[in-house]
Structures are given as structure tokens and as C-alpha cells.
Amino acid sequence: MDIRCHCPDLTTEEFAELDLKEFDLSGRTFYTSKTPMVSHFPMNPEIKIEKTLKEIKNKGFQAVSPFFIIFEDGLLAGRIMVEIEPPSAKDNNIRTPGNLKLLGKAFTGPKFLVPKALKQFDGYLMSKKVLTTEFFFWYHSCKNCEKEKGSRTVILGRVR
């Protein structure tokens, strides 16, 4: 399978601005699919993105451009979430959260250190008396672009 890059095209400065930024995904529509995860990292995320985008297209849905793709954390299984235009048809894979507010933590470092960064971010949230048990990951560098711009991830914690 030919892997294409779907990474957000952000400069280093634009990526840094995502640190501690609030995101309100309430009412936005996502196509979701289960994905295996190991140490808070989806297995073969580039392949999973390609398969999910193909599934979206085959079902007649339209992904929002530029792509907004996040991974919901899970112990052994998580979910990929791709923002789509609100469809007229129903589907079990479509989720429109009523209240989904996230706080982002920009992390530049190897993917194997994402669990450590997640733990530090959770500690930061607890120090601010913000409790969360739900985390998402927005990857800004695939295997193809890691060499050029380094490994970049935004860890998103659900805030209530």
C-alpha cells in the first residue's frame, strides 16, 4: 500500500502555538474506527489513516479538508477519528460529540517518549485542578516527514 502524507502543514512557530491551546470539538462530526494501540501509540497509523479515508470515501462521506485526524487513547485499542462533513445518512461509525473540549500540549520528541509526555501533561492538568481520563493524540509528523521536521505530536486532554 502506497502511504501518502496527511500531516498538517504547520511551521515550527505555528506548531508551538498549539501548546496549551483549547480546542472545542463540540458538534463537529467524526468518522471513527477502532485501532490497535501500544504504549499510547496506534500501530501503523499511516496505514490506518489511509484505510479509514478510503472507507469514508467508499461510504459516500466527505472528509473535511485540510484533514483533521486524531487518535483516541486506549490501553490496547483506541479509535481513529477523522472529521467529516455532516452526512445525511446514518452510520454506526459516525460520532458527533455534544460537549468535547480539549486542551493541547505540543510535544516534539520521539514517539516512544509520548507516554512520558502524556504523564507529565496529566500531572500539569492535575496541578491546575483539571481532571481528565480521556486523551487524544494529533500526530503532525508521519514516517515520511519526521526526517524533515522531526517528530511532532499534540496530546489533547478532555477538560470539563
C-alpha positions as semicolon CSV with decimal commas, in nm:
position;residue;x (nm);y (nm);z (nm)
1;M;0,000;0,000;0,000
2;D;0,136;0,341;-0,102
3;I;0,143;0,567;0,203
4;R;0,065;0,934;0,147
5;C;0,140;1,211;0,395
6;H;-0,164;1,365;0,564
7;C;0,028;1,568;0,822
8;P;-0,088;1,923;0,898
9;D;0,133;2,171;0,713
10;L;0,236;2,392;1,004
11;T;0,556;2,582;1,056
12;T;0,757;2,528;1,374
13;E;0,609;2,850;1,517
14;E;0,251;2,753;1,429
15;F;0,302;2,413;1,590
16;A;0,442;2,576;1,906
17;E;0,128;2,793;1,928
18;L;-0,078;2,475;1,981
19;D;0,082;2,432;2,324
20;L;-0,186;2,481;2,593
21;K;-0,437;2,586;2,329
22;E;-0,803;2,500;2,387
23;F;-0,994;2,312;2,119
24;D;-1,374;2,290;2,112
25;L;-1,483;1,992;1,904
26;S;-1,843;2,006;2,028
27;G;-2,091;1,948;1,747
28;R;-1,823;1,855;1,491
29;T;-1,879;1,528;1,308
30;F;-1,623;1,248;1,308
31;Y;-1,597;0,915;1,135
32;T;-1,448;0,672;1,388
33;S;-1,289;0,332;1,365
34;K;-1,116;0,107;1,619
35;T;-0,740;0,077;1,600
36;P;-0,489;-0,131;1,800
37;M;-0,259;0,071;2,027
38;V;0,065;0,002;2,212
39;S;0,201;0,245;2,474
40;H;-0,045;0,519;2,372
41;F;0,057;0,490;2,009
42;P;-0,155;0,346;1,728
43;M;0,006;0,062;1,538
44;N;0,082;0,162;1,178
45;P;-0,104;0,496;1,196
46;E;-0,025;0,592;0,837
47;I;-0,183;0,269;0,708
48;K;-0,484;0,312;0,940
49;I;-0,535;0,669;0,815
50;E;-0,526;0,552;0,452
51;K;-0,774;0,269;0,519
52;T;-1,009;0,497;0,711
53;L;-1,004;0,767;0,442
54;K;-1,080;0,501;0,181
55;E;-1,368;0,370;0,395
56;I;-1,507;0,724;0,429
57;K;-1,494;0,774;0,053
58;N;-1,648;0,432;-0,022
59;K;-1,941;0,509;0,209
60;G;-2,002;0,839;0,030
61;F;-1,893;1,067;0,314
62;Q;-1,667;1,370;0,271
63;A;-1,363;1,428;0,493
64;V;-1,307;1,790;0,595
65;S;-1,010;1,950;0,421
66;P;-0,747;2,007;0,545
67;F;-0,767;1,675;0,723
68;F;-0,823;1,678;1,098
69;I;-0,734;1,331;1,224
70;I;-0,692;1,242;1,590
71;F;-0,648;0,915;1,776
72;E;-0,840;0,846;2,097
73;D;-0,621;0,676;2,353
74;G;-0,685;0,327;2,480
75;L;-0,491;0,057;2,663
76;L;-0,477;-0,197;2,380
77;A;-0,730;-0,045;2,143
78;G;-0,822;0,313;2,066
79;R;-1,007;0,491;1,791
80;I;-0,909;0,696;1,492
81;M;-1,133;0,997;1,444
82;V;-1,147;1,177;1,109
83;E;-1,355;1,493;1,082
84;I;-1,619;1,469;0,808
85;E;-1,891;1,691;0,668
86;P;-2,220;1,616;0,847
87;P;-2,380;1,338;0,642
88;S;-2,746;1,294;0,555
89;A;-2,726;0,917;0,617
90;K;-2,670;0,745;0,949
91;D;-2,377;0,514;1,017
92;N;-2,256;0,335;1,331
93;N;-1,908;0,483;1,280
94;I;-2,025;0,846;1,292
95;R;-1,991;1,037;1,616
96;T;-2,094;1,396;1,683
97;P;-1,989;1,482;2,039
98;G;-2,222;1,721;2,218
99;N;-1,953;1,851;2,452
100;L;-1,591;1,784;2,367
101;K;-1,346;2,047;2,487
102;L;-0,977;1,965;2,478
103;L;-0,657;2,126;2,598
104;G;-0,349;2,062;2,385
105;K;0,012;2,001;2,477
106;A;0,259;2,032;2,190
107;F;0,533;1,769;2,215
108;T;0,842;1,749;1,999
109;G;1,029;1,431;2,061
110;P;1,046;1,069;1,961
111;K;0,716;0,880;1,962
112;F;0,847;0,631;2,219
113;L;0,852;0,923;2,469
114;V;0,485;1,014;2,412
115;P;0,373;0,807;2,718
116;K;0,616;1,003;2,939
117;A;0,495;1,334;2,792
118;L;0,135;1,221;2,849
119;K;0,211;1,151;3,215
120;Q;0,375;1,494;3,255
121;F;0,078;1,664;3,086
122;D;-0,164;1,476;3,312
123;G;0,040;1,598;3,612
124;Y;0,017;1,954;3,481
125;L;-0,361;1,923;3,440
126;M;-0,398;1,786;3,795
127;S;-0,189;2,076;3,932
128;K;-0,442;2,311;3,769
129;K;-0,725;2,104;3,923
130;V;-0,833;1,985;3,579
131;L;-0,912;1,616;3,596
132;T;-0,935;1,412;3,282
133;T;-0,934;1,045;3,196
134;E;-0,967;1,090;2,821
135;F;-0,674;1,169;2,599
136;F;-0,636;1,206;2,224
137;F;-0,331;1,239;2,000
138;W;-0,294;1,459;1,694
139;Y;0,017;1,350;1,507
140;H;0,189;1,616;1,299
141;S;0,464;1,405;1,151
142;C;0,442;1,073;0,973
143;K;0,736;0,847;0,896
144;N;0,794;1,039;0,572
145;C;0,820;1,386;0,726
146;E;0,983;1,301;1,060
147;K;1,323;1,329;0,893
148;E;1,244;1,680;0,769
149;K;1,059;1,838;1,062
150;G;1,113;1,594;1,349
151;S;0,854;1,404;1,545
152;R;0,565;1,628;1,649
153;T;0,255;1,531;1,846
154;V;-0,020;1,730;2,015
155;I;-0,151;1,550;2,322
156;L;-0,512;1,650;2,383
157;G;-0,677;1,611;2,723
158;R;-1,053;1,635;2,760
159;V;-1,146;1,913;3,001
160;R;-1,486;1,957;3,160
